[in-house]
Amino acid sequence: MKYIETFREGERVSGIYLCKTRQSALTKAGKAYENLILQDKTGTVDAKIWDPNSNGIDDFESMDYVDIVADVTSFQGQIQLNVKRARKVREGEYNPADYLPVSKKDIEKMYQELLEYVNKVTNPYLSALLKDLFVNDQEFVRAFKFNSAAKTVHHGFVGGLLEHTLSVTKLCNYYIQAYPMLNKDLLYAAAMCHDIGKVYELSPFPANDYTDEGQLLGHIVIGTEMVGERIRKIPGFPQKLANELKHCILSHHGELEYGSPKKPALLEAVALNFADNTDAHMQTMIEALEAAGDKQGWLGYNRLFESNIRKTGK
């Protein structure tokens, strides 16, 4: 099969891909067509079936594996497929490992590095909390290693939640060295716990979609509840410290309009918000530039950056 990241405008491609979504739509002229999102381990691509009643288009649904023939086109600077033929394939015709986007970094090495930060925490209560999560709870550890950090925006791949959490923790480690007023143990704990709710907000791959819990509560509230439940099992855990850690998690998106129930009111909460925002924006830009392949020049408007973006000149 030809991987999505290698698609180039003007090609005709064929192969088996995971259909993440399939939705019916109408053109401005009232003609029916189909919107698809196809996926393999290198990413996703927007696809259209302009003639869904064609004899070459068989019945299939979202989350089916589909053998397609398509022309690679471009729309607003992004690669798009014009699907000519499609059929649902049977189990055994594909290898599921080819369809899960995976971190380019070694997952086990990243986790061992994260555990080094767990061991840097000297406060006995925060240390007990982190070890309860990241050392003792093997079910949580497996999910944390496997889950993504987002459905589409950034780190939307196996190991993405771990990669993002480690990056945020490393940025917070820099802040701790640069700003001695920071409570290092609180910030380390907040960095490592800030997105743990995503284990339950998003379903595992290949779906990687919002669960009912995720839709109704969101990862910030879920993560805060998870921390609260663990804290209540640790004898003598100071209420003031518990509130400070929960506040950091509740405010890590920085603004009410971005989903944070609270705005940062502690120095550690400010640092966490900046670290989270930095890594999310950097990774989003990197993924957008990588998706452009060899294309040079301006790549089109990016909603997150509210700007037309391009690669740095050589």
N, C-alpha and C positions, 0 to 999 in steps of 0.2 A: 504494500500500500504506500501511497505518497502522503507524507505527513502534512498537516495543515500549515505549519510554519514555513514550508517550502513552496507553497502555492504562489504563482506569479501570474499577473494579469496576461490574458491572451492564451493561456494553456487550456487544454481539455484534460480533466482528471477523472479517474475512476477508482473505486475502492469501497471498503466498508467503514462506516463512521457511526458513532453513537448520535442518535437524534435526541438532543436535550429537550427541545420544544418544537411543536408543530401547531401553528395557529392559522385559521382561515381569515382572510381579509378581502377588502374590495379596493380596486383602484378608484381614482377620482371619476373615471368613466363608468364605474359600477361593475367592472369585470372582476370575477373571483380569482384569487391567487392564494398561495400558501407561503407563510413565513416560517422558516426553519432555523434552528441553531444546531449546527453539527459540531461534534467534538472528537478529538483524539488526545493522546497524552501531551501533544505540543500546544494545544490551545483549542479555541473555538472559532467558528466562522459563520457569518450570517449567510443564509441561502434562501433563494426564492424558487418556487415552482409556479411559473406563470401560466401554465396550462394543466391544472390539477386533474382534468378529466381525460387527459391523454392516455392512450393504451399503455404507454411505457411507465406510468405511475401506478404502482400497486398500493394496497392498503397497508398503512403502518401508523403507529402512534408515537407520542413522546416516550422516550426511554427505550425505544426499540433500536436495534442495530440494523442499519440500512446500507445496502449496496447501491451506490449511485454512479451516474455518469453526469458530469456537469462542466460547464464552461466557466472559467475564472474571469470575473469582471472586476470593476472597481466602482465604488460609490462613496462620494465625499471623502476620498483619500483612503478608504478602507477596502480590503479585499472582500469580494462577495461572490457567491456561486449562483449560476443560473442552471438549475437542475433539469436535465432532460429525461433521465430515466431513474427510477428508484424502486427497489424491492426489499421487503423485510427478509432478513437472513435468519437461518436457524442456529440454535446453540450448537457449537462445535465448528462453525465456519469462521469464528473469530477468536482472538485471544484477548480477554478483558484487560490485561495489563497494557495493551496498546492504546487504551482509551481513557486512562486515568492520567491527567497532568500531574507530574511529580516535581517536587523541588529539585533544582539542579545541585543542591548541596546534600551532603551525606546526613541523613536523618539521625542516625545513631550518634555520629560525632557531634551534631548540633545539640542533641539531648544531653550528652555528657558535659558539654560546655555549659549548658543551662544549669546542670547540677552543681557545677563549680560555683555558680553564683548563689545557689541555695546554701552551700556550705560557707559562704562569706557572711551570712546573716548570723549575728551573735546573740541578738535578743532571744531569750529562750522561748517566748510565746510565739513570735513570728517564725522562728526556726521550726518549732513543732508543727505549726500550720503548714508551712511549705513542705516539710518532709511527709506529712500526712497526705498531701496532694500528690507531690511529684516523685515520692519514693515508695510509699507504702500502698497506695491505691493503684494497683496494676491495671484495673479496668479503665480508670481515668487516664492513666499514662498511655495506654494503647490508643484510646480515642484522641488524646491530645496530640500524639505523634501523627495520626492519620488525617485529622481534619484540616480543612482549609481555614483561612482567616476571613474569607468573604465569598459571596456567591459569584461576583463578577469584578468588583472594583480593583482589588489588589490581593496578592497572595492567594488566588483562587485555585490552589492545587494541593495535592497530598503533601503534607508536611508544611503547608503554608502557615498554619497557626503557630507551629513551633518556630519556624523561621522568623516570623514577625515578632513573636514574643522575645526571642533571643536578641533580635536587632534593637528592640525597644529597651531591653535590659542593658545592652552594651551602651546605648546612648545615655541612659540614666547613670551608668558607671562613670562616663565622662563628666556628667554634671556633678556627681559626687566629688570627683577630684577637683573640679573647677570652683565649686561653691560649697565650702566647708560647713555652712550653716545647715545644709540639708541633713535630715535624719537618714543615714544611709540604709539602715535596716528597713525602715518604713518604705523608702523608695524602691529598694530591691524587691520587697514583697509585693508592692503595688504593681511594679512593672511585670512581674511574673504572673500575677493573678488578674491583671486588668481585663483580659479577654477570655478567661476560662469558660465563661458562659457560652461561648461559641460552640463548645462541644455539644451543647443541647439546642442552641439556636439553629444550627445548620445540620441537615441530615448527612450521613456519610456518603462518599462517592459510591456509584456514579451519579446519584441524584444531586447531591450538594445543593439542596434547596432548603427554604425556610420550613421548619417544623411548625406545628400549631403553637407550641410553647414559644418558639422564636417570633412568630407573628404577633402573638398576644402580649408577650413580655419584653422581648429583646434581650441581647446578650448582657447588657449592662445590669439590668435588674436580676437576671438569672445568675450572673456571676457574683453579685452582691449577696444574694440569698445563699449561694453555695459557700461563700466565705463565712457568712453568719452561722450556718449549720455546723461547719467545721470548728469554728471558734467556740461554740457552746459545748463542745466535747472536750475542750482543753481546760482543765481546772485552773482557776485563778486568772484567766486571761483578762487583762485590764480593759474595762469598758471604754476608757478614753482612747486607748490604742486601737481597739476594735472600731470605734467610730471614725478615727482618722484614716484607717485603711479602707473602710467602706466608702468614705468620702472621696478618696483618690479614685476608686473604681467608678463611683457614680458620676464623677466630674471629668473623666478622662477624655471625652469628646470636646470639652472646652466651652461649648455654647449650648443653650437650651434648644436652639433651632437645629442642632446637629445630633440631638437625641440624648444629651446629658440631662438627667433630672436636676443636677446642681452644677453651678459654675465653680471653678477652682477657688478655694478659700485658704489653702495651705500651700506653702512653698513646694512641698513634694508633689502636690496635685498639679501645680503649674508645670513643674519639670516633666511629669508623666504625660501631660497633655501635649507639650512640645515634642517629646520623644515619639509619641504615638503618631502625631500629625506629620512629623518629619519622615518617618519610615513609610507611612501610608502614601504620602505624596511622591516620594522618591521612587518607590516600587511601581506606583501607577504610571509614572512617566517612563520608567524603564520598560514596562510591559508594552506600553503604547509604541515606543520606539522599536522594540524588538518585533512587534507585530507587523511593522512596516517593511521588514526584510531589507532588501537592498535599495529600496526607494529612497531617493535623496530629495531635498527641497522640503517645502511646507507640507505637512501631513493632514491638515484640516483642523477644524475646531474641536477642542477637547472640553467636555462639559465640566469636569472637575477643576481644570485650570482656567476655565472661561477665556481661553485663548487659542489661537492657531499655533500649533507647535511644529518643531522640526528638529532634526539631529544637528549636533554641533558640526561645523565645517571642518574638513580635514586639512 
